[in-house]
Amino acid sequence: MVRTVSDWFPDRSPTWGEITIVLFSSFGTVTSLLDLGTISWWWVAAGFVLTGTAAGPAGTTTVGKRFGQWFRDIGVTGRASAIILFAVVVWGTRFTVDVPVVGVESFVAGMWVALILYLLAYIVKTREIDGWRTG
């Protein structure tokens, strides 16, 4: 099966909720990019590439589709629990293991830049947000 960039996006238009969540949750991270003294551009690039690959081409593989289906199958409560558990593990690791803060913040900044660009490409592809069409 030949995969195209269009395969990287869901078969529906993005919702206002998805857009709001990405924009509001990324505001603090993206603004940290402005403080060049605390950014490791290598880690920004690593976060960007890893997230872009996971959201795009890796998501269309058999493993990616299975993971996506499992994530949808566990429901809203399960997804919220998984996300919170992941955040708690990351937060707890930060205080128990000597992880360089600049590297972590830079990696997360790269992730959010990739997510914002993914969302923008998704909007351009569908030309619609939750039923609201352009042109």
NUSE-551117 format. One record per residue (C-alpha): residue in one letter; x, y, z. Coordinates in steps of 0.25 Angstrom, whole numbers, plus 2048, in hexadecimal, padded with zeros to 3 digits. Example, Ala and Ser with C-alpha at 12.3 -4.5 7.8 and 13.67 -1.06 7.14 Angstrom:
<rs>
a8317EE81F
s8377FC81D
</rs>
This chain:
<rs>
m800800800
v80680E7FC
r804818807
t803827804
v80483380D
s7F583380D
d7F5826815
w7FC82D820
f7EF834824
p7E182F829
d7D682E81F
r7CF839826
s7D1848828
p7D884D835
t7CF852840
w7D085F847
g7D3857854
e7DF85184E
i7E485E849
t7E1865856
i7E985A85E
v7F585A855
l7F686A855
f7F486C864
s7FC861869
s808864860
f808873863
g81287286E
t81B868867
v81C87085A
t81E87D862
s82A876868
l83087585A
l83288585B
d83C883867
l84787E85E
g85087C86A
t84887186F
i846869862
s84E85E85D
w84B85E84E
w85085084D
w84584B856
v83A854850
a83E84D842
a83D83F849
g82F84284F
f82A848842
v82F83C83A
l82A832843
t81C838845
g81B83B836
t81F82D833
a81582783D
a809830839
g80C82E82A
p812822824
a813819830
g80581B833
t801814826
t808807829
t8027FB82E
v8077FE83C
g80380C83B
k7F5809837
r7F47FE842
f7F980884D
g7EF813848
q7E4809848
w7E7805856
f7E881385A
r7DA816855
d7D480985B
i7D880D869
g7CF818869
v7D082786E
t7D382387C
g7DD818878
r7E482386F
a7E482D87A
s7E9823884
a7F481F87A
i7F982D877
i7F8831886
l80082488A
f80B82787F
a80C836884
v80D831893
v81882788F
v820832887
w81E83B892
g82383189D
t82F82D894
r83383B893
f83483C8A2
t83A82E8A5
v84482E899
d84E839896
v84883C888
p84D849882
v842853882
v84685A876
g84684D86E
v838849872
e832857870
s839858862
f83484A85E
v82584E863
a82685B85B
g82A85384F
m81E84A851
w815856852
v81A85D846
a81885083E
l80A84E844
i80685D840
l80C85B832
y80484D831
l7F7854835
l7F985F82B
a7FC855820
y7EF84E824
i7E785A823
v7ED85E815
k7EA850810
t7DC84F815
r7D985E813
e7CF85D81E
i7CE85E82D
d7C3856834
g7B985A828
w7BE868826
r7C3869818
t7CD872811
g7C9878803
</rs>
